[in-house]
Amino acid sequence: MSSKNRPITRRTMLRGVGALVGLPLLEAMRPAAEALAGVAGGEAGDDRAPVRMACLFWPNGCNPHTWTPKGQGKDFELSPILTPLARHKDDVLILTHLSNRGTFTGDGHYVKDAAWLTGTTIHRTTGSDLNSGGISMDQLAAQRIGVLTPIPSLELGVEPVTTGVDTNVGYTRLYGSHISWSSPTTPVAREINPKLAFDRLFRSGAGAGRQAGRDDDRSVLDLVADDARALRDRIGQDDRRKLDEYLDSVRAVERRIAFEASDRQARYRDDAQARKDLAALGGRVDLYKHDPGRFRERSMNHAEHVRLMLDIILLAFQTDSTRVATFMFGNSVSNKNFSFLEGVKGGHHQFSHHENNPKKLDQYQRITTWHIEQCAQLLDRMKQIREGDGTLLDHSMVLFGSALRDGNEHSPHNLPTVLAGRAGGRLALGRHLVYGKDTPLCNLYVSMLDRVGAPVVRFADSTGPLAGLDNPKYVGSAAG
């Protein structure tokens, strides 16, 4: 069979020496999907997109006085912190009174943050003998559905692993660098270098090695250009437009990564400590530390790092390279300096211990609002990507929240929790749902695991699926 007549499947990739570029869902892939469904005994035409799941974590809690919306159900008003979600009000669920019972014991941040996705009680230690008490829900999903994608799961962050012991609470700081656990004793390493995260999606290690690194400096799109041209000859006009838009987005991310890295390297060539930061963070440094005089002018460093990582998750979901992703905006007790925000003069952890001081509470609120805005921008981009009978956001679940309510009290009750995306039509959105006090957060995880295609009867301290999430108009079997 000639390549022109060969079916285009969902697993078709653009190939070149050292590069493998996954593709978005194209209309030309639908006949192959229908045929596969027939062979597998499924229903012809059942080509619904798979459900993806992202869990986005920010540290240090939130201003508890300005988080909870007014009103319930569909008749609710977004709170000041949640105002960036105004354009997505019909795409989200705000969930009130969910808690991780396993984190009620133990002081400080680590016992809460490390167990955000496990719902368990971590083992107290000052050494490297970590034990979270259980697997995290994202990794349970990865074990169940990871075989369906090239990458079982994607774990990203922006801060290096923190070491040493926090003597204030008697825990190793290692706990504060992980929310994903493939087993109780095995935290999953995060990638914090955007270039390496990008390369994991689009470069082939074996192919890159064959040319002694020569191709490593070339765009992945240059490496697959011949394959891309051949594919364009086989697809229709609408698919060509979709392919071109997708390839443009890949090139844009690649260029941003390259520009940021080269720009930082040139500016801090004579600063030894900055060069160490550059090596660790793939071209990013703490601008406030290394260049305080121009900090606000060049404050995009942290913001751009965050946006690049979220864009990599977007590309991974768009190409079905993975259906499970986690992202850490910061480690436990992160004191990332947010002076680049209007009205903020200092670090995150510093303001989380607000002591009910109005000035500190205001700056604490501004920092959390910034995190919500980054999530809202990710939702913007997901809604712009057409996929099958809807958008990428329609076929996803995006959880964002923190493992603390109030950083000043280290409160693990009534955690700030938002869920976005329709999970293939199975979630009824646009509501503020208020549950009984300390309803298990793990009930939400049971519901999410079911919708992503990894159903469980129980998870950690769950008592069943979280009530009130179902879309009564949904027709069909579980997606995933």
Order of alpha helices (4+ residues) and beta strands (2+ residues): beta-beta-alpha-beta-beta-beta-beta-alpha-alpha-beta-beta-beta-beta-beta-alpha-alpha-alpha-alpha-alpha-alpha-alpha-alpha-beta-alpha-alpha-beta-beta-beta-beta-beta-alpha
